[in-house]
Amino acid sequence: MTGQVGMLRLDPVLPVGLLAVVAVLLVGFSLWRLARRPGTRVAWALRVVMVILLLVISLRPVVPGQTAGPVATGGLEVYFVVDTTSSMAAEDGEGPEVRLDSAIADIEAIAAALPGAQYSLTTFDATTLQRVPLTSDVQALVSAASVLTTEVTYYSRGSSISEPVAALTTLLGDAQSAHPDRRRVLFYLGDGEQTRADDPASFAPLTPYIGGGGVLGYGTEEGGRMLVFDGFSADDDPAAPQYIRDPATGTDAVSRIDETALQTIATQLQVGYHHRGAQADDGIETVVSRIDVGETEITAGSATGPVEFYWIFAIPLALPALLETIGAAIAAAAARPRRKRP
């Protein structure tokens, strides 16, 4: 959203002058009756309060809604697939960041380099999850990516680099059926480390749905220790980090990039492979150099509805209105003539 929320304003249901005249007449009559009927002062005082509350409700205090800025939409859909297994929490000595931090930075850079595209974000570890459905809202993508974390260490049971293939086949197939005229590119971001015993599945079934993209690899051949993630990163002490232990040796486990596996994925997808990270020898321009967003269409942003506050005054109005209704019912019952018994 680019618009700003306005100040509180009135949106009356009738002209303010007419509401003021009606309110003055009703309040004046109620005050006159209050002075002439001392025995019913409480009832008429409540009626004065009801008139004032009705006047405020009729004036309709509101805060105007936000207005979104113009939206640029092209004919390109960009799908990000991010490895969030524990190995993406490895520190490879390329800087203070872990691998996942570098992947998040690349997502933001690619989105900035492809304005007008639509974006989708999917992550995978033990399971595959679409975090952001297809959207042209770059800020939604960046916000979702910025809070990505690796899987909880204690729940890790091994990982496969081809875990998202089945889900992506369905996702891209549905997108192709819904919008056959659009072009699609896929970016796979991971370290290529396969810890399951079975061989990874092929990414070739995805190629009919995409026309470009890239495989982005993170990590080093020397490898790095992997930080423990317990699901509460805010409680972690940066001065005393905990690392995943290798049960076979009792020492800190080390994760290494598998560029052979990543190259295989790139070959199957028919896209290029790029080693990324703090020591990458090319910028993001190389990754997106052959991707064209296409003709961009600018559409005006939509506005959200105003925020109403009349209901705040309707709540205290309910009690005296209920008492007034009960009193009228009792008075009507008392005024009925009673039948004489024979």
C-alpha atoms as one frame of an Amber mdcrd trajectory, in Angstrom:
protein
   0.000   0.000   0.000   1.319   3.397  -0.921  -1.573   5.565   0.207  -1.717
   6.993   3.694  -4.563   6.745   6.132  -6.462  10.026   6.435  -7.668  11.747
   9.557 -11.023  11.018  11.165 -13.846  12.610   9.212 -17.656  12.627   9.108
 -19.788  10.974   6.445 -23.353  11.835   7.570 -26.368   9.893   6.347 -28.329
  13.182   6.016 -27.245  16.816   5.633 -25.588  18.047   8.815 -27.955  21.030
   9.061 -31.027  18.799   9.005 -29.533  16.454  11.605 -28.724  19.429  13.825
 -32.312  20.780  13.626 -33.815  17.370  14.435 -31.372  16.864  17.330 -32.111
  20.320  18.811 -35.873  19.724  18.648 -35.666  16.274  20.250 -33.203  17.317
  22.962 -35.229  20.456  23.674 -38.458  18.505  24.022 -36.771  15.937  26.262
 -35.320  18.637  28.519 -38.722  20.357  28.734 -40.394  17.104  29.742 -37.581
  16.424  32.197 -38.261  19.770  33.895 -42.074  19.384  33.905 -42.160  15.747
  35.082 -39.860  15.406  38.113 -41.024  11.851  38.692 -39.707  10.694  35.309
 -36.409  12.553  35.234 -34.320   9.379  34.862 -36.331   8.218  31.840 -36.125
  11.585  30.095 -32.427  11.951  30.921 -31.815   8.610  29.228 -33.769   9.845
  26.217 -31.501  12.895  25.986 -28.488  10.554  25.969 -30.124   8.389  23.296
 -30.711  11.418  21.062 -27.071  12.491  21.386 -25.836   8.968  20.585 -28.163
   8.747  17.579 -26.845  12.085  16.349 -23.243  10.864  16.534 -24.161   7.610
  14.770 -25.946   9.556  12.032 -22.844  11.709  11.508 -20.902   8.466  10.758
 -17.349   9.112  11.953 -14.965   7.226   9.637 -11.299   6.979   8.750 -10.815
   6.895   4.964  -9.340   3.703   3.567  -5.908   3.282   2.034  -5.298   3.591
  -1.672  -2.845   1.230  -3.310  -0.400   2.615  -5.827  -0.463   1.689  -9.508
   0.294  -1.935 -10.296   2.602  -2.953 -13.143   1.745  -6.367 -14.569   3.526
  -8.168 -17.395   3.059 -11.578 -18.891   5.756 -13.301 -16.814   5.331 -15.553
 -13.780   8.392 -16.110 -11.574   8.459 -19.138  -9.268  10.998 -19.286  -6.437
  11.684 -22.698  -4.863  13.840 -22.475  -1.738  15.575 -25.239   0.195  14.890
 -24.723   3.930  16.481 -27.933   5.206  18.943 -27.738   8.091  21.945 -27.606
   5.743  20.829 -24.132   4.609  21.737 -22.948   8.131  25.403 -23.713   7.462
  28.085 -21.069   7.927  30.571 -21.474   5.095  32.943 -18.691   6.040  31.626
 -16.497   3.228  30.503 -13.919   5.763  28.343 -13.693   8.874  25.346 -15.036
   6.988  24.125 -18.566   6.655  23.196 -19.960   3.251  19.509 -19.179   3.634
  20.294 -15.495   4.225  22.122 -15.353   0.890  19.186 -17.052  -0.832  16.753
 -14.509   0.644  18.941 -11.650  -0.585  18.934 -13.166  -4.087  15.131 -13.461
  -4.090  14.832  -9.765  -3.318  17.413  -8.876  -5.968  15.741 -10.979  -8.674
  12.315  -9.497  -7.904  13.805  -5.989  -8.095  15.413  -6.834 -11.448  12.124
  -8.116 -12.934   9.563  -5.367 -12.227   6.108  -6.083 -13.557   6.336  -9.849
 -13.145   4.188 -11.961 -10.854   5.884 -13.952  -8.123   5.321 -17.142  -6.175
   7.381 -18.486  -3.266   7.591 -22.174  -2.340   9.834 -23.768   0.286  10.708
 -27.383   0.940  12.350 -29.484   3.643  10.564 -32.630   4.804   7.467 -31.273
   3.033   6.750 -28.695   0.344   4.750 -25.562   1.153   3.711 -22.649  -1.057
   4.363 -19.589   1.087   3.193 -16.926  -1.363   0.609 -17.650  -4.067   1.155
 -15.936  -7.378   1.060 -12.157  -6.826   2.270  -8.914  -8.395   2.857  -7.456
  -4.917   6.641  -7.409  -4.573   6.416  -6.285  -0.959   4.365  -9.364  -0.066
   7.053 -11.574  -1.598   9.907  -9.738   0.134   8.119  -9.773   3.494   7.470
 -13.520   3.292  11.032 -14.251   2.201  12.573 -12.117   4.938  11.088 -14.273
   7.699  12.018 -17.651   6.234  13.773 -20.033   8.597  15.184 -23.498   8.244
  13.270 -26.489   9.548  13.326 -27.210  13.273  16.504 -29.208  13.795  14.973
 -31.800  16.106  12.297 -32.686  13.524  14.769 -33.224  10.685  14.670 -36.782
   9.293  16.801 -36.405   6.206  16.119 -34.443   3.054  15.826 -34.892  -0.681
  16.682 -32.190  -3.185  13.772 -33.349  -5.371  11.141 -33.088  -2.625   9.236
 -30.250  -4.397   8.988 -31.901  -7.839   5.507 -33.388  -7.369   4.061 -30.227
  -5.829   5.629 -28.015  -8.495   4.297 -30.218 -11.271   0.769 -29.675  -9.968
   1.313 -25.969  -9.292   2.781 -25.173 -12.697   0.319 -27.427 -14.500  -2.623
 -25.609 -12.911  -1.086 -22.241 -13.782  -0.606 -23.339 -17.396  -4.220 -24.456
 -17.626  -5.514 -21.206 -16.096  -3.322 -18.852 -18.175  -1.830 -20.611 -21.198
  -0.751 -17.272 -22.694   1.673 -16.415 -19.882   5.373 -17.287 -19.681   6.933
 -18.890 -16.616  10.422 -19.127 -15.173  11.628 -21.141 -12.193  14.465 -20.400
  -9.775  15.680 -23.253  -7.585  17.735 -22.050  -4.587  19.596 -24.660  -2.515
  22.868 -26.388  -1.705  22.207 -29.697  -3.474  22.864 -31.811  -0.383  20.960
 -35.106  -0.494  20.800 -36.867   2.873  18.197 -39.506   2.070  19.417 -42.886
   0.886  17.231 -42.960  -2.216  18.220 -41.198  -5.430  16.550 -37.862  -6.160
  13.770 -37.732  -8.724  14.189 -35.900 -12.004  13.060 -32.308 -12.523  12.453
 -32.975 -16.220   8.629 -33.163 -15.786   8.675 -29.408 -15.077  10.266 -28.365
 -18.359   7.010 -28.249 -20.413   5.744 -25.509 -18.095   8.756 -23.182 -17.896
  10.820 -21.240 -20.373  13.821 -20.229 -18.316  15.045 -19.459 -14.836  18.071
 -20.830 -13.057  19.501 -23.048 -10.357  21.279 -21.049  -7.657  23.744 -22.897
  -5.435  24.918 -21.894  -1.947  27.810 -23.152   0.134  31.425 -24.204  -0.372
  33.309 -27.431  -0.963  35.028 -26.957   2.404  31.610 -26.776   3.994  30.433
 -25.201   7.205  28.859 -26.016  10.515  25.065 -25.848  10.707  23.327 -23.750
  13.324  20.691 -25.425  15.478  17.194 -24.020  15.022  14.727 -24.884  17.789
  11.817 -22.868  16.425  12.465 -19.879  18.683  15.236 -17.964  16.945  14.557
 -14.863  19.041  15.804 -16.771  22.102  19.101 -17.780  20.501  22.248 -16.237
  21.950  24.437 -14.983  19.060  27.464 -14.996  21.370  27.070 -18.722  22.073
  25.639 -20.384  18.932  24.724 -24.040  19.009  25.649 -26.317  16.115  24.189
 -29.574  14.887  26.221 -32.560  16.093  27.215 -35.566  14.026  25.950 -38.604
  15.992  28.586 -40.822  14.403  31.569 -38.752  15.580  30.145 -36.610  18.356
  31.623 -33.486  16.722  29.940 -30.622  14.882  28.433 -31.810  11.621  29.643
 -30.157   8.419  27.507 -29.530   5.343  29.052 -29.138   1.879  27.575 -27.890
  -1.356  26.965 -30.557  -3.993  27.435 -28.702  -7.254  27.208 -31.912  -9.278
  23.660 -32.433  -8.048  22.779 -28.800  -8.689  24.223 -28.983 -12.198  22.082
 -32.070 -12.804  18.948 -30.187 -11.738  19.861 -27.303 -14.042  20.364 -29.713
 -16.963  17.017 -31.385 -16.308  15.261 -27.986 -16.151  17.219 -26.750 -19.189
  18.366 -23.629 -17.328  21.716 -22.266 -16.230  23.525 -22.995 -12.962  24.969
 -20.156 -10.857  27.047 -20.474  -7.739  25.923 -17.807  -5.318  26.925 -16.461
  -1.906  29.261 -13.754  -0.682  32.084 -15.045  -2.899  30.026 -15.456  -6.062
  31.915 -14.083  -9.050  28.866 -12.692 -10.837  26.036 -10.367  -9.922  22.334
 -10.978 -10.172  22.400  -9.463 -13.667  23.921 -12.670 -14.996  21.107 -14.721
 -13.472  18.304 -12.671 -15.061  20.075 -11.522 -18.239  18.027 -13.711 -20.574
  14.666 -13.167 -18.894  12.239 -10.661 -20.390   9.217  -9.565 -18.387   7.417
  -8.558 -21.564   5.094  -5.667 -22.210   4.057  -4.156 -18.902   0.501  -2.985
 -18.306  -0.052  -0.287 -15.685  -3.336  -0.461 -13.781  -4.585   1.913 -11.138
  -4.450   0.728  -7.562  -7.635  -0.131  -5.734  -8.784   1.545  -2.547  -9.854
  -0.243   0.597 -13.121   0.701   2.256 -13.275   3.244   5.081 -13.106   2.176
   8.710 -16.439   2.901  10.421 -16.716   3.907  14.090 -20.478   4.312  14.489
 -20.738   0.912  16.162 -18.769   2.233  19.148 -21.692   4.543  19.957 -24.314
   1.936  19.046 -23.184  -0.269  21.936 -24.084   2.189  24.766 -27.283   3.047
  22.874 -28.495  -0.528  23.130 -29.084  -0.475  26.919 -31.359   2.606  27.186
 -33.132   1.504  23.993 -33.825  -1.874  25.609 -35.078  -0.214  28.793 -37.301
   2.072  26.725 -38.773  -0.909  24.893 -39.454  -2.807  28.128 -41.057   0.284
  29.699 -43.317   0.800  26.699 -44.404  -2.847  26.820 -45.197  -2.607  30.531
 -47.163   0.626  30.022 -49.140  -0.910  27.173 -49.999  -3.948  29.276 -51.113
  -1.773  32.181 -53.353   0.321  29.921 -55.392  -2.651  28.715 -58.869  -2.839
  30.285 -59.297  -5.825  32.529 -62.224  -8.138  31.944 -64.638  -8.516  34.836
 -65.114 -12.046  36.054 -68.786 -13.211  36.000
